[in-house]
Amino acid sequence: MFLRRNRKRSGDEVYEYWTLVESVRTARGPRQRVVATLGKLPGLDTEERAGWDEIARLLDGRPRPSAQGDLFRAEPEPPRWAQVDLSSVRVERVREFGKAYLGLALWRRLGLHEFFEAHARKGREQVDWATVACILSLGRFCAQGSELALGEHWYATTALDDLLGVSAVDVYDNRLYRGLDELLPLREELFGHLRERYRSLFGSRFEFLLYDVTSTYFEGQAERNPQAQRGYSRDKRPDCKQVCIGLVVTPEGLPLAYEVFAGNRADVTTVEDIVDLMEKKYGRAERIWAMDRGMVSEDNLDYLRERDALYIVGTPKGRLRKFERELHDHNDWRQVEPGVEVKLIDHPDSKGKERYVLCRSEARHEKEAAMLRRQCDRLRTKLMQIDASLKKRPQKPLPIERRIGKWLGRNTAAEKVFAVTLIIEDEMAVGLEIEEDESKLDWAQASQGAYLLRTNCTEQDPCTLWRWYIHLTEVEDAFRVGKSDLGMRPVYHQREDRVQAHIMVCFLALAMWRCLEMWLASRDLGNCARQVLEQMATIHSMDVVLPIKSNTTLRLRLVAKPEKLAADLLAHMQLKIPTRPKTIQNVVEKTGGQ
């Protein structure tokens, strides 16, 4: 169905009017049938072509064809006049435009539209699975909602129906759930696609990889998911079942791959699976791995050395005791940044295979010292209160031992400093003997702010080794973004495959988030994606309804002009927002008279 301009000459005057025409199939072939005569409609120019093909060109950064009309041409458009009834002008169909538009730009910037069009299964579905994958990822990137909330509420409140050409009635929970099922088998190919895209966009080389593990918990019993188990919860929800997620990222924080493990899987047992996964993707080469101390075991380090892999890993604090002399020695320390010093040490037990980097941080020292003082004061006060109460009224030993154990357990940093003995007389506890071990207190104070790294890298500069290791904060930040900004937790799905697909969608949204941060950094705009999304959320599309002469109404679909801060961000990012996204959809409604 389309609008047709008609001209009629009567004497020396030319009259113009519009008709609404549809194409129909007949026995003699396709024919055009006039549905309605709309009368004279000044201001509506069918030669202006500014549809969503133009927006796709803008998002892809393709050059503008000279033969096509230009929505953003420098020269002003010729004025088009109409008589409008100002008392009846109104705005309808307000939709969130900015975040959806930015998310779609990131989707195309990562080449995900091409990937899913090439790899998604083709069938007779009304909405192809490549588009469903885009909707799922944009929903996670913009709204954090479940598939049910996305289909019932969020999609209809955005301009994605215009941007993607998919009506809101065609986006519902069952289609989105089936989209998850179609998405999951493409996981391995997706890792390879992102690797190539990161290399072309950001010059990533993948010679240095960061690995860590987190967990996310379930709402519900998840009885149909064998991976849902109770274990150590990073979310402070030991009452809920969970799965563990191992994530590999580049030093820039770009997510490369992930693996989902059972919720009761120990971190240290996941290393071989991840290393094997990455070697299948990138080959077996001398790659540097940075891992936290929770991944460290002698078996894992032997495994890495057998595969000619290099590593720099955290070390349990108990190993610091072997380096007490070096810790007190004031020589050979190098300042890596204000308040942080490092020293490279050879350990005789390593037989030249490994070296250690001794580190100490002034800020960390102050924090740990304050924690120790606070715990010592609290524990000392509680023990003295127990002692005073027993001297007034002796009690049975067992409840008192439990009270002492409870307070020692609550103050683990101070626990080793205190030696507590229960004084028993006539099978009753009559007091406490409290001693503070000064030697343990001295060591605790000396080791505050100090930590130890372990490596088999040949790098001689301890500052460089420290900087490699400190990149692990990128993994921790990726976990925070995934859980807080992208709504990875809690998991509402109960089936194992749906849980895996949910995490895959969160992984895609995380890749888009990191791509946005890299985009901002390349334009000297910092790297705070949250603030950019807040500004983009202020941009809306809407229909402006103009009652005009001849008892007709002109409906114009427009995008609001961004506020100054949002406009400045868009200008620096070289991302253009169309003012009239779909002029071809501007319609004229008959309001009576003709």
Secondary structure in CASP SS format (residue, H / E / C, confidence):
PFRMAT SS
TARGET T0000
AUTHOR 0000-0000-0000
METHOD secondary structure of the structure
MODEL  1
M C 1.00
F E 1.00
L E 1.00
R E 1.00
R E 1.00
N E 1.00
R E 1.00
K E 1.00
R E 1.00
S E 1.00
G C 1.00
D C 1.00
E E 1.00
V E 1.00
Y E 1.00
E E 1.00
Y E 1.00
W E 1.00
T E 1.00
L E 1.00
V E 1.00
E E 1.00
S E 1.00
V E 1.00
R E 1.00
T E 1.00
A C 1.00
R C 1.00
G E 1.00
P E 1.00
R E 1.00
Q E 1.00
R E 1.00
V E 1.00
V E 1.00
A E 1.00
T E 1.00
L E 1.00
G E 1.00
K C 1.00
L C 1.00
P C 1.00
G C 1.00
L C 1.00
D C 1.00
T C 1.00
E C 1.00
E C 1.00
R C 1.00
A C 1.00
G C 1.00
W H 1.00
D H 1.00
E H 1.00
I H 1.00
A H 1.00
R H 1.00
L H 1.00
L H 1.00
D H 1.00
G C 1.00
R C 1.00
P C 1.00
R C 1.00
P C 1.00
S C 1.00
A C 1.00
Q C 1.00
G C 1.00
D C 1.00
L C 1.00
F C 1.00
R C 1.00
A C 1.00
E C 1.00
P C 1.00
E C 1.00
P C 1.00
P C 1.00
R C 1.00
W C 1.00
A C 1.00
Q C 1.00
V E 1.00
D C 1.00
L H 1.00
S H 1.00
S H 1.00
V C 1.00
R E 1.00
V E 1.00
E E 1.00
R E 1.00
V E 1.00
R E 1.00
E E 1.00
F C 1.00
G H 1.00
K H 1.00
A H 1.00
Y H 1.00
L H 1.00
G H 1.00
L H 1.00
A H 1.00
L H 1.00
W H 1.00
R H 1.00
R H 1.00
L C 1.00
G C 1.00
L H 1.00
H H 1.00
E H 1.00
F H 1.00
F H 1.00
E H 1.00
A H 1.00
H H 1.00
A C 1.00
R C 1.00
K C 1.00
G C 1.00
R C 1.00
E C 1.00
Q C 1.00
V C 1.00
D C 1.00
W H 1.00
A H 1.00
T H 1.00
V H 1.00
A H 1.00
C H 1.00
I H 1.00
L H 1.00
S H 1.00
L H 1.00
G H 1.00
R H 1.00
F H 1.00
C H 1.00
A C 1.00
Q C 1.00
G C 1.00
S C 1.00
E H 1.00
L H 1.00
A H 1.00
L H 1.00
G H 1.00
E H 1.00
H H 1.00
W H 1.00
Y H 1.00
A H 1.00
T H 1.00
T E 1.00
A C 1.00
L H 1.00
D H 1.00
D H 1.00
L H 1.00
L H 1.00
G C 1.00
V C 1.00
S C 1.00
A H 1.00
V H 1.00
D H 1.00
V C 1.00
Y C 1.00
D H 1.00
N H 1.00
R H 1.00
L H 1.00
Y H 1.00
R H 1.00
G H 1.00
L H 1.00
D H 1.00
E H 1.00
L H 1.00
L H 1.00
P H 1.00
L H 1.00
R H 1.00
E H 1.00
E H 1.00
L H 1.00
F H 1.00
G H 1.00
H H 1.00
L H 1.00
R H 1.00
E H 1.00
R H 1.00
Y H 1.00
R H 1.00
S H 1.00
L H 1.00
F H 1.00
G C 1.00
S C 1.00
R C 1.00
F C 1.00
E C 1.00
F E 1.00
L E 1.00
L E 1.00
Y E 1.00
D E 1.00
V E 1.00
T E 1.00
S E 1.00
T E 1.00
Y E 1.00
F E 1.00
E C 1.00
G C 1.00
Q C 1.00
A C 1.00
E C 1.00
R C 1.00
N C 1.00
P C 1.00
Q C 1.00
A C 1.00
Q E 1.00
R C 1.00
G C 1.00
Y C 1.00
S C 1.00
R C 1.00
D C 1.00
K C 1.00
R C 1.00
P C 1.00
D C 1.00
C C 1.00
K C 1.00
Q E 1.00
V E 1.00
C E 1.00
I E 1.00
G E 1.00
L E 1.00
V E 1.00
V E 1.00
T C 1.00
P C 1.00
E C 1.00
G C 1.00
L C 1.00
P E 1.00
L E 1.00
A E 1.00
Y E 1.00
E E 1.00
V E 1.00
F E 1.00
A E 1.00
G C 1.00
N C 1.00
R C 1.00
A C 1.00
D H 1.00
V H 1.00
T H 1.00
T C 1.00
V H 1.00
E H 1.00
D H 1.00
I H 1.00
V H 1.00
D H 1.00
L H 1.00
M H 1.00
E H 1.00
K H 1.00
K H 1.00
Y H 1.00
G C 1.00
R C 1.00
A C 1.00
E C 1.00
R C 1.00
I E 1.00
W E 1.00
A E 1.00
M E 1.00
D C 1.00
R H 1.00
G H 1.00
M H 1.00
V C 1.00
S C 1.00
E H 1.00
D H 1.00
N H 1.00
L H 1.00
D H 1.00
Y H 1.00
L H 1.00
R H 1.00
E H 1.00
R C 1.00
D C 1.00
A C 1.00
L E 1.00
Y E 1.00
I E 1.00
V E 1.00
G E 1.00
T C 1.00
P C 1.00
K H 1.00
G H 1.00
R H 1.00
L H 1.00
R H 1.00
K H 1.00
F H 1.00
E H 1.00
R H 1.00
E H 1.00
L H 1.00
H H 1.00
D C 1.00
H C 1.00
N C 1.00
D C 1.00
W C 1.00
R E 1.00
Q E 1.00
V E 1.00
E E 1.00
P C 1.00
G C 1.00
V E 1.00
E E 1.00
V E 1.00
K E 1.00
L E 1.00
I E 1.00
D E 1.00
H C 1.00
P H 1.00
D H 1.00
S H 1.00
K C 1.00
G C 1.00
K C 1.00
E C 1.00
R E 1.00
Y E 1.00
V E 1.00
L E 1.00
C E 1.00
R E 1.00
S E 1.00
E H 1.00
A H 1.00
R H 1.00
H H 1.00
E H 1.00
K H 1.00
E H 1.00
A H 1.00
A H 1.00
M H 1.00
L H 1.00
R H 1.00
R H 1.00
Q H 1.00
C H 1.00
D H 1.00
R H 1.00
L H 1.00
R H 1.00
T H 1.00
K H 1.00
L H 1.00
M H 1.00
Q H 1.00
I H 1.00
D H 1.00
A H 1.00
S H 1.00
L H 1.00
K H 1.00
K H 1.00
R C 1.00
P C 1.00
Q E 1.00
K C 1.00
P H 1.00
L H 1.00
P H 1.00
I H 1.00
E H 1.00
R H 1.00
R H 1.00
I H 1.00
G H 1.00
K H 1.00
W H 1.00
L H 1.00
G H 1.00
R H 1.00
N C 1.00
T H 1.00
A H 1.00
A H 1.00
E H 1.00
K C 1.00
V C 1.00
F E 1.00
A E 1.00
V E 1.00
T E 1.00
L E 1.00
I E 1.00
I E 1.00
E E 1.00
D C 1.00
E C 1.00
M E 1.00
A E 1.00
V E 1.00
G E 1.00
L E 1.00
E E 1.00
I E 1.00
E E 1.00
E E 1.00
D C 1.00
E H 1.00
S H 1.00
K H 1.00
L H 1.00
D H 1.00
W H 1.00
A H 1.00
Q H 1.00
A H 1.00
S H 1.00
Q C 1.00
G C 1.00
A E 1.00
Y E 1.00
L E 1.00
L E 1.00
R E 1.00
T E 1.00
N C 1.00
C C 1.00
T C 1.00
E C 1.00
Q C 1.00
D C 1.00
P H 1.00
C H 1.00
T H 1.00
L H 1.00
W H 1.00
R H 1.00
W H 1.00
Y H 1.00
I H 1.00
H C 1.00
L H 1.00
T H 1.00
E H 1.00
V H 1.00
E H 1.00
D H 1.00
A H 1.00
F H 1.00
R H 1.00
V H 1.00
G H 1.00
K H 1.00
S H 1.00
D H 1.00
L C 1.00
G C 1.00
M C 1.00
R C 1.00
P C 1.00
V E 1.00
Y C 1.00
H C 1.00
Q C 1.00
R C 1.00
E H 1.00
D H 1.00
R H 1.00
V H 1.00
Q H 1.00
A H 1.00
H H 1.00
I H 1.00
M H 1.00
V H 1.00
C H 1.00
F H 1.00
L H 1.00
A H 1.00
L H 1.00
A H 1.00
M H 1.00
W H 1.00
R H 1.00
C H 1.00
L H 1.00
E H 1.00
M H 1.00
W H 1.00
L H 1.00
A H 1.00
S H 1.00
R C 1.00
D C 1.00
L C 1.00
G C 1.00
N C 1.00
C C 1.00
A H 1.00
R H 1.00
Q H 1.00
V H 1.00
L H 1.00
E H 1.00
Q H 1.00
M H 1.00
A C 1.00
T C 1.00
I C 1.00
H E 1.00
S E 1.00
M E 1.00
D E 1.00
V E 1.00
V E 1.00
L E 1.00
P E 1.00
I E 1.00
K C 1.00
S C 1.00
N C 1.00
T E 1.00
T E 1.00
L E 1.00
R E 1.00
L E 1.00
R E 1.00
L E 1.00
V E 1.00
A C 1.00
K C 1.00
P C 1.00
E C 1.00
K H 1.00
L H 1.00
A H 1.00
A H 1.00
D H 1.00
L H 1.00
L H 1.00
A H 1.00
H H 1.00
M H 1.00
Q C 1.00
L C 1.00
K C 1.00
I C 1.00
P C 1.00
T C 1.00
R C 1.00
P C 1.00
K C 1.00
T H 1.00
I H 1.00
Q H 1.00
N C 1.00
V E 1.00
V E 1.00
E E 1.00
K E 1.00
T C 1.00
G C 1.00
G C 1.00
Q C 1.00
END
